[in-house]
């Protein structure tokens, strides 16, 4: 039986991996070794490991690594603590393949620790570009330490091959998070309003803003500018989700908490919604604002207008639902939201196709993990174009 260790460190990442984890867990020829780390184990970010346990997946190991701070020192130290924890974890579990997704510092620590153990790494969402964050550097480092690649679109696959990875180990199936859109029975507006305790009669706007980690000192000020812009739309009920545990994230959280307290009844903050409620919210919202990757990858499937603020997602392929706003003034954000809410813009999204696929990824990923030959897989050969 082939042992597949899957690492998850954030609520969003777990949602994208959910159906793959489920497929591994239910396959009689595979053994799931679920390793939970990062934000999942933090009460400050909702202690979302409980949601994983409620889903019925056995947690093989919990790797504590997240320090209660958002400074450069704490993030770098967390990576070191994580490597120690992952080393002990791999020594005990001895997986045949390590499956990871994305570009965060928790994943870089996990993959780095796997190298001395000669564990082949399978990486989802490699080859992408996010020029506004340090995750850009982490992602490509993870790609070079990985052996099996699952990029979301062809240009990302080509980029991985350009980095010297063997074409036969690059499987371009699409974005696995889109599978949830087609497999889950999403909640209607009334059901979701009842579950979240939000007013059903008001239009809903989703706001998720993460620090642009290469722009030191900008996060708190940019969040205040966004909140000032939202005040121009008192008719909209704003639903906030927490940022990731990145440098300067706490300033963002404090600003949101103060705004929600000041605007009781038309602003709400949730530390974690889970995939069902989050996707249902996207289905029923009138727009999304901030800089979340879900606005780039999932939102096009709902034809949901997205006001993408700042540089965090610079370089990613985007559909026509995205309205990009450079970092800066409140007036630019207000104008972009006005455009997103206009009937003309919404009509322009009719027939929009999502460049990240149509939701048929998870089973194909599991099949590759089950069948790909592993003999000498750890020894890599640079592919020259």
C-alpha positions as CSV (number, residue, x, y, z in Angstrom):
1,X,0.0,0.0,0.0
2,X,1.5,3.3,-1.1
3,X,1.6,5.9,1.7
4,X,0.7,9.5,0.7
5,X,1.5,12.2,3.2
6,X,-0.6,15.4,2.6
7,X,0.4,18.6,4.3
8,X,-2.1,21.4,5.0
9,X,-1.4,24.6,6.9
10,X,-4.3,27.0,6.1
11,X,-8.0,26.8,5.9
12,X,-8.0,27.9,2.2
13,X,-5.4,25.3,1.2
14,X,-7.3,22.5,3.0
15,X,-10.5,23.5,1.0
16,X,-8.6,23.2,-2.3
17,X,-7.1,19.8,-1.2
18,X,-10.3,18.4,0.3
19,X,-11.5,16.1,-2.6
20,X,-7.9,14.9,-3.2
21,X,-7.6,14.0,0.5
22,X,-10.9,12.3,0.3
23,X,-9.9,10.4,-2.8
24,X,-6.7,9.2,-1.2
25,X,-8.5,8.2,2.1
26,X,-11.1,6.2,0.2
27,X,-8.7,4.4,-2.2
28,X,-7.9,0.9,-0.9
29,X,-4.5,1.0,-2.6
30,X,-3.4,4.2,-0.8
31,X,-2.8,5.1,2.8
32,X,-3.5,8.7,3.8
33,X,-1.0,10.3,6.2
34,X,-2.5,13.8,6.9
35,X,-0.1,16.2,8.5
36,X,-1.7,19.4,9.9
37,X,0.4,22.5,10.7
38,X,0.4,26.3,10.7
39,X,-2.8,28.3,11.0
40,X,-4.9,25.1,11.6
41,X,-3.4,24.7,15.0
42,X,-3.8,28.4,16.1
43,X,-6.9,29.5,18.1
44,X,-6.2,33.1,16.8
45,X,-7.1,31.8,13.3
46,X,-10.0,29.6,14.2
47,X,-8.3,26.4,15.3
48,X,-9.5,24.9,12.0
49,X,-7.9,21.5,12.7
50,X,-11.3,20.8,14.3
51,X,-13.0,21.2,10.9
52,X,-10.6,18.6,9.4
53,X,-11.4,16.2,12.2
54,X,-15.2,16.8,11.8
55,X,-14.8,15.8,8.1
56,X,-13.7,12.4,9.3
57,X,-10.1,12.4,8.2
58,X,-7.5,10.9,10.6
59,X,-4.8,13.3,11.4
60,X,-1.5,11.4,11.4
61,X,0.6,14.2,12.8
62,X,0.3,17.8,14.1
63,X,3.4,19.9,13.5
64,X,3.3,23.1,15.7
65,X,5.4,25.8,14.0
66,X,3.5,29.1,14.0
67,X,4.7,31.7,16.5
68,X,2.3,34.3,18.0
69,X,3.8,37.2,16.1
70,X,3.8,38.6,12.5
71,X,7.4,40.0,12.3
72,X,10.0,39.0,9.8
73,X,11.9,37.2,12.6
74,X,8.9,35.2,13.7
75,X,8.2,34.0,10.2
76,X,11.8,32.9,9.7
77,X,11.9,31.3,13.1
78,X,8.6,29.5,12.4
79,X,10.2,28.0,9.3
80,X,13.1,26.6,11.4
81,X,10.7,25.3,14.1
82,X,8.7,23.7,11.3
83,X,11.7,21.9,9.7
84,X,12.5,20.3,13.1
85,X,8.9,19.2,13.5
86,X,8.6,17.8,10.0
87,X,11.9,15.9,10.4
88,X,10.5,14.1,13.4
89,X,7.2,13.5,11.6
90,X,8.9,12.0,8.5
91,X,11.1,9.8,10.6
92,X,8.0,8.2,12.1
93,X,5.7,8.1,9.1
94,X,8.2,7.3,6.3
95,X,5.7,8.3,3.4
96,X,6.2,7.2,-0.2
97,X,5.1,10.5,-1.6
98,X,4.6,14.0,0.0
99,X,1.8,16.0,-1.5
100,X,1.8,19.8,-1.0
101,X,-0.1,22.8,-2.5
102,X,1.0,26.3,-3.1
103,X,3.7,28.6,-2.0
104,X,3.6,29.5,1.7
105,X,6.5,29.4,4.1
106,X,5.0,26.4,6.0
107,X,5.2,24.4,2.7
108,X,8.7,25.5,2.0
109,X,9.8,24.2,5.5
110,X,7.9,20.9,4.9
111,X,9.5,20.3,1.5
112,X,13.0,21.3,2.6
113,X,12.8,18.8,5.5
114,X,11.8,16.0,3.1
115,X,15.0,16.3,1.1
116,X,17.3,14.4,3.5
117,X,14.7,11.6,3.7
118,X,14.7,11.2,-0.1
119,X,10.8,11.5,-0.2
120,X,9.5,12.4,-3.7
121,X,7.4,15.5,-3.5
122,X,4.2,16.2,-5.6
123,X,3.4,19.9,-5.9
124,X,0.1,21.5,-6.9
125,X,-0.1,25.0,-8.3
126,X,3.5,25.4,-9.3
127,X,4.8,27.7,-12.1
128,X,2.6,30.6,-11.1
129,X,3.7,34.2,-10.5
130,X,2.6,36.5,-7.7
131,X,5.1,39.3,-7.8
132,X,3.9,41.2,-4.8
133,X,4.7,38.6,-2.1
134,X,7.7,36.6,-0.9
135,X,5.6,33.5,-1.7
136,X,6.8,34.1,-5.3
137,X,10.3,33.0,-4.2
138,X,9.0,30.1,-2.0
139,X,6.9,28.7,-4.9
140,X,9.7,28.3,-7.4
141,X,12.1,26.9,-4.7
142,X,9.4,24.3,-3.9
143,X,9.1,23.4,-7.6
144,X,12.8,22.7,-7.8
145,X,12.6,20.4,-4.7
146,X,9.6,18.6,-6.2
147,X,9.4,15.6,-8.5
148,X,5.8,15.4,-9.6
149,X,4.0,18.6,-10.7
150,X,0.3,19.5,-11.1
151,X,0.2,23.1,-12.6
152,X,-3.2,24.7,-13.2
153,X,-2.8,26.0,-16.8
154,X,-0.5,25.3,-19.7
155,X,1.6,28.4,-19.4
156,X,2.4,27.4,-15.8
157,X,3.3,23.9,-17.0
158,X,5.6,25.4,-19.7
159,X,7.3,27.5,-17.0
160,X,8.0,24.5,-14.8
161,X,9.6,22.7,-17.8
162,X,11.5,25.9,-18.5
163,X,12.9,25.5,-15.0
164,X,14.4,22.2,-16.0
165,X,11.7,19.8,-14.8
166,X,11.0,16.7,-16.9
167,X,7.9,17.1,-19.1
168,X,6.8,13.5,-18.3
169,X,6.5,14.5,-14.6
170,X,4.3,17.6,-15.3
171,X,0.5,16.9,-15.3
172,X,-1.6,19.9,-16.3
173,X,-5.1,19.1,-15.1
174,X,-6.4,22.5,-13.9
175,X,-7.1,23.9,-10.4
176,X,-8.4,21.3,-7.9
177,X,-10.3,23.9,-6.0
178,X,-12.8,24.2,-8.8
179,X,-13.9,20.6,-8.3
180,X,-15.8,21.7,-5.1
181,X,-18.0,24.0,-7.2
182,X,-19.3,21.1,-9.1
183,X,-19.3,18.4,-6.4
184,X,-20.8,20.3,-3.5
185,X,-24.5,21.2,-3.2
186,X,-24.1,24.9,-2.4
187,X,-26.4,26.8,0.0
188,X,-29.0,29.2,-1.3
189,X,-29.2,32.8,-0.1
190,X,-31.7,32.2,2.7
191,X,-29.9,29.1,4.0
192,X,-26.6,30.9,4.0
193,X,-27.9,34.0,5.7
194,X,-29.4,31.9,8.5
195,X,-26.2,29.9,9.0
196,X,-24.0,33.0,9.1
197,X,-26.4,35.3,10.9
198,X,-26.2,38.0,8.1
199,X,-29.0,40.0,6.6
200,X,-30.6,38.3,3.6
201,X,-32.2,41.5,2.3
202,X,-28.9,43.3,1.7
203,X,-26.5,42.7,-1.2
204,X,-23.3,41.0,0.0
205,X,-19.7,41.9,-0.8
206,X,-16.8,39.7,0.2
207,X,-13.5,41.3,1.4
208,X,-10.3,39.3,1.9
209,X,-7.0,41.3,2.0
210,X,-3.6,39.7,2.7
211,X,-0.4,41.6,3.3
212,X,1.7,42.2,0.1
213,X,4.7,40.9,2.0
214,X,7.4,42.5,-0.3
215,X,6.0,45.9,0.5
216,X,7.2,46.5,4.1
217,X,4.9,48.7,6.2
218,X,2.1,49.0,3.7
219,X,-0.5,46.5,4.9
220,X,-2.1,48.5,7.7
221,X,-2.4,51.7,5.7
222,X,-3.7,49.9,2.6
223,X,-6.4,48.2,4.7
224,X,-7.5,51.5,6.2
225,X,-7.8,52.9,2.6
226,X,-9.9,49.9,1.6
227,X,-12.2,50.3,4.6
228,X,-12.7,54.0,3.9
229,X,-13.7,53.2,0.3
230,X,-16.3,50.6,1.6
231,X,-18.0,53.4,3.5
232,X,-19.1,54.8,0.1
233,X,-21.4,51.8,-0.2
234,X,-23.6,51.7,2.9
235,X,-26.2,49.6,1.0
236,X,-23.8,46.6,0.9
237,X,-23.3,44.2,3.7
238,X,-19.5,43.5,3.8
239,X,-18.4,40.0,4.8
240,X,-14.7,39.9,5.9
241,X,-12.5,36.8,6.2
242,X,-9.2,36.9,8.1
243,X,-5.9,37.3,6.3
244,X,-3.2,34.6,6.3
245,X,-0.6,34.4,9.1
246,X,1.9,36.6,7.2
247,X,4.1,39.5,8.2
248,X,2.0,42.5,9.2
249,X,-1.3,40.5,9.2
250,X,-2.2,41.6,12.7
251,X,-2.5,45.3,11.7
252,X,-5.0,44.2,9.1
253,X,-7.0,42.2,11.6
254,X,-7.2,45.0,14.1
255,X,-8.5,47.5,11.5
256,X,-11.2,45.0,10.3
257,X,-12.3,44.3,13.9
258,X,-12.6,48.0,14.6
259,X,-14.6,48.5,11.4
260,X,-17.0,45.6,12.1
261,X,-17.6,46.9,15.6
262,X,-18.3,50.4,14.3
263,X,-20.6,49.1,11.5
264,X,-22.6,46.5,13.4
265,X,-25.4,45.0,11.2
266,X,-23.7,45.7,7.9
267,X,-20.2,44.3,8.4
268,X,-19.2,40.9,9.7
269,X,-15.9,39.1,10.3
270,X,-15.4,35.3,10.1
271,X,-12.1,33.6,11.1
272,X,-13.1,30.6,9.0
273,X,-16.1,29.8,6.8
274,X,-15.1,26.4,5.4
275,X,-15.5,25.5,1.7
276,X,-19.3,25.0,1.7
277,X,-20.1,28.4,3.2
278,X,-17.3,30.2,1.4
279,X,-18.3,29.0,-2.0
280,X,-21.9,29.5,-1.3
281,X,-21.1,33.1,-0.3
282,X,-19.2,33.6,-3.6
283,X,-22.3,32.2,-5.5
284,X,-24.6,34.7,-3.8
285,X,-22.4,37.8,-3.5
286,X,-22.5,40.8,-5.8
287,X,-18.8,41.4,-5.8
288,X,-15.5,40.5,-4.1
289,X,-12.8,43.0,-3.1
290,X,-9.2,42.5,-1.8
291,X,-6.4,40.4,-3.1
292,X,-7.3,36.8,-2.5
293,X,-6.3,34.1,-5.0
294,X,-9.8,32.8,-4.8
295,X,-10.9,36.0,-6.7
296,X,-8.5,35.0,-9.5
297,X,-9.2,31.2,-9.6
298,X,-12.7,30.4,-8.3
299,X,-14.6,33.6,-8.8
300,X,-14.7,33.4,-12.6
301,X,-16.8,30.2,-12.4
302,X,-19.5,32.2,-10.6
303,X,-19.0,35.2,-13.0
304,X,-18.4,37.2,-9.9
305,X,-16.9,40.7,-10.3
306,X,-13.6,41.0,-8.4
307,X,-11.9,44.3,-7.5
308,X,-8.3,43.1,-7.1
309,X,-6.3,45.6,-5.1
310,X,-2.6,46.1,-5.1
311,X,0.3,43.9,-6.3
312,X,-0.1,40.6,-4.5
313,X,-1.6,38.8,-7.5
314,X,0.5,40.5,-10.2
315,X,1.5,38.0,-12.8
316,X,-1.3,35.5,-12.4
317,X,-3.5,34.7,-15.4
318,X,-6.9,36.3,-14.9
319,X,-10.3,36.2,-16.5
320,X,-12.4,39.3,-17.5
321,X,-14.1,39.4,-14.1
322,X,-11.1,41.0,-12.6
323,X,-10.8,44.8,-12.2
324,X,-7.2,45.6,-11.2
325,X,-6.6,48.6,-8.9
326,X,-3.0,49.7,-8.2
327,X,-2.0,50.4,-4.6
328,X,-3.0,53.9,-3.7
329,X,-6.0,56.1,-3.1
330,X,-9.5,55.5,-1.9
331,X,-11.1,57.1,-5.0
332,X,-9.6,54.5,-7.3
333,X,-11.1,51.7,-5.2
334,X,-14.5,53.4,-5.1
335,X,-14.5,53.8,-8.9
336,X,-13.5,50.1,-9.3
337,X,-16.4,49.0,-7.0
338,X,-18.8,51.2,-8.9
339,X,-17.7,49.5,-12.1
340,X,-18.0,46.0,-10.6
341,X,-21.6,46.8,-9.5
342,X,-22.7,48.2,-12.8
343,X,-25.1,46.3,-15.0
344,X,-22.9,46.9,-18.0
345,X,-19.9,45.1,-16.4
346,X,-22.0,42.2,-15.1
347,X,-23.5,41.7,-18.6
348,X,-20.0,41.7,-20.1
349,X,-19.3,38.5,-18.0
350,X,-22.0,36.5,-19.7
351,X,-20.5,33.3,-21.1
352,X,-17.2,33.8,-19.2
353,X,-15.0,30.7,-19.2
354,X,-12.7,30.0,-16.3
355,X,-9.0,29.7,-17.5
356,X,-8.3,27.4,-14.5
357,X,-10.5,24.6,-15.7
358,X,-14.0,23.1,-15.2
359,X,-13.7,20.9,-12.1
360,X,-12.2,17.5,-13.1
361,X,-8.9,17.5,-11.3
362,X,-8.9,15.6,-8.0
363,X,-9.5,12.1,-9.3
364,X,-6.8,12.5,-11.9
365,X,-4.3,13.7,-9.3
366,X,-5.1,10.7,-7.1
367,X,-4.7,8.4,-10.0
368,X,-1.2,9.7,-10.8
369,X,-0.2,9.5,-7.2
370,X,-1.3,5.8,-7.2
371,X,0.3,4.7,-10.4
372,X,3.4,6.8,-11.1
373,X,6.6,4.7,-10.9
374,X,8.7,5.7,-7.9
375,X,11.9,3.7,-8.6
376,X,14.8,6.2,-8.6
377,X,12.1,9.0,-8.6
378,X,14.1,11.1,-6.2
379,X,17.1,11.4,-8.5
380,X,16.3,14.4,-10.7
381,X,17.7,15.1,-14.2
382,X,17.7,18.7,-15.5
383,X,15.7,19.0,-18.7
384,X,17.3,21.4,-21.2
385,X,14.9,23.0,-23.7
